[in-house]
Amino acid sequence: MKKISKKELSQITKMIEKEFPEDPALQQVHIARQIIRREVELNKMDFGDYVRLVSTSTKEKTKTKSVHQ
């Protein structure tokens, strides 16, 4: 799965910080939304498929950790 570059992340962060200068919590929400939007675009997926893929991946990692403990 393709991820966004550090350069893109920096650009997104600067743009959102300008848009919401006084609200760090709102900045974080919008940064996360922009990252997801861009990764969906890079991977040529629709949003629902992306969420299912990430959700499945997270569940598998959690299972592996609990087995090894």
NORURRA-V228867 format. One record per helix or strand of 3 or more residues. SS is the DSSP state (h for helix, s for strand). FROM is the first residue (numbers start at 1). TO is the last residue. If there is no record, write none. Layout:
ss:SS from:FROM to:TO
ss:SS from:FROM to:TO
This chain:
ss:h from:6 to:19
ss:h from:24 to:42
ss:h from:47 to:68
